[in-house]
Structure formats: structure tokens, C-alpha cells
Amino acid sequence: MLQQTQVKTVIPYFHKFVKKFKTIDALSKSNEKEILKMWEGLGYYRRARNLLECAKILVKKHKSRLPRSIVEIKKLPGVGDYTANALLGLVHNEPRIAIDGNVKRLFSRNLNIEEKNIDFDKLIEKNKINLFKTKRNADLVEALMEFGALKCKPKDPNCITCCLNKTCKYFKSDKKINNIRNKMIKNKNYDIFCRVNKKQQIALTRNNQISFLKNFNLPEMKETNIKAIDKNWKFLINYKNSISNLKLNINLYYKFSNKLPPRYNWYSLNENKEFVPSFTKKILKKLTTLF
Ligand code: SF4
């Protein structure tokens, strides 16, 4: 189902499909009309026909099991090298890697060698002891694909938080990446001003000026400007926090006040019915110590 189709599109079809056909035997007893009806809207109908045909062959020739031989698996309709390796790894935990675009990119970046200059089969053979030493081959097949798709993404790899960045040659050597890395980590200093009243409520607003926190319930928050802090605000605590690529250094101030500024609402410090980000929750917890 995932060939040429995004995961989010496939999910409802997949659920419907496995609910209806719980086993290979059940699928093999279906017919083209029924399968195509279930596939309606997903496109590439040859996949559906192949799947039905595969089920019939597996039931008839392989006792409803996936063969262990790659030669036999590749005889199944629609199954080439990639699918055969994926199946052997995922189903039989065989030491194999399904080499798709995501996996190629991950290896290529790690070695800092262009994809077209890598013989992936040789590379895997040469490194098989290290690659497969955990014996969790099914997990490895899946993890490599997911890692390439979600972390070592084509345009904007998440190198900063990547667990491979200490050994990744691309990250270490490529100037562009280093520039991105330097640009990515930003230190920011903020002051947060909490108005609290005697009913143990805090004034929060969604209308703060901090772009990455827009639309969250927060107290007043400004970039630090020590000179502009009114002496009525009492310093409470300093926090260090990280949000995506920002390293935040935050000073928390408070004052008791019954005045609610425009576009603020009172929220109980102890019982919050509306969604507040976990960062705000931390602040609320700290403020309860004032009472
Ligand atoms: S450090 Fe960056 S380029 Fe290297 S593997 Fe991780 S995400 Fe990919």
C-alpha cells in the first residue's frame, strides 16, 4: 500500500483491510472485485491485484507462510529486491536491509560519499558484522527507513539532535552543515512577568509577542531588558530551557495584582481546565509556593 503513497493516506485503508482480512487464508479466498472495491481511492490498482495473487500463491504453495528463500520470495508477483529484503528482515528477522531512497541518503551522508559512488550491496556485505550484531534485524530494517525519512531528511536533516552526529562525516566535514548548526542553536534571554491574585490565579494570554509560542496560554513574556523592569516585579527564579533550536535563559518575576490586562484571563494555579503548555505548568507549580 505504501508504494508511491504517503503513510497518512494509507493508514485508514490499512486498518480497514486488516480488519476484513485477518489472515493470508482469508485474503486468498477473496476476489478481485472485492479487493479493488476496498482499494478504491488508493490508486495503483496493480498492487491490489498482486497482493491477492501473492496470498493465493502463499496458501497454495507455501502453507500460508512467507518462504525463507529470497529466490522464492522474488517469484511472488510485484516483489523485487527491495520488497524481498524488507520482508525477509521484517518477517523472518534475517540480516537484510531494504535499500530505499531514505536508507541510501543516510549511508551516503554518514560516509560523506555521493550515493552514485556507493555500491550498497558491497557496503552492507563489508559491514555486516557491525550492522547485524544486535540480531534485532527486523527492528534495524524499519529503523533505517524511518531514520532516513524522519531524521536524516532530504532537505533539512535534524543533525543537531541526531544520535549519529558524532560519527557522521557529512555533519563533521560539510561547511554548510556546520553553518546551519551554528545558525540553528540560538541563545535567547527572556523575562516572564506573572500577575497573580490572592485567589491563587494567574493572568495568562494567548496574545504574547514571542512567535514560537504564539497561541499558547502564557504569562507576559518579553526579551530581557533589565533596565525596563519595574521594581514592583519581584524576581522569583531563573530557568534554563530548550525549545527546538532555542536555548532559553528565563527570569521569572511576579507581582500580586487584581488588575487583568486586556486580552488576559485568570487561570487557577492548581486546576487548569484549558490547555497550557508544560512550560507554563512548571511556572504555575512554582507560583503555588508563594501561597
Ligand atoms: S548527523 Fe545529520 S546528516 Fe548525519 S546522519 Fe544525522 S541527520 Fe543525517
Boltz pocket constraint, residues with backbone or C-beta under 6 A from the ligand:
constraints:
  - pocket:
      binder: B
      contacts: [[A, 106], [A, 109], [A, 110], [A, 151], [A, 152], [A, 153], [A, 157], [A, 158], [A, 159], [A, 160], [A, 162], [A, 163], [A, 164], [A, 165], [A, 168], [A, 169], [A, 170], [A, 171]]
      max_distance: 6.0
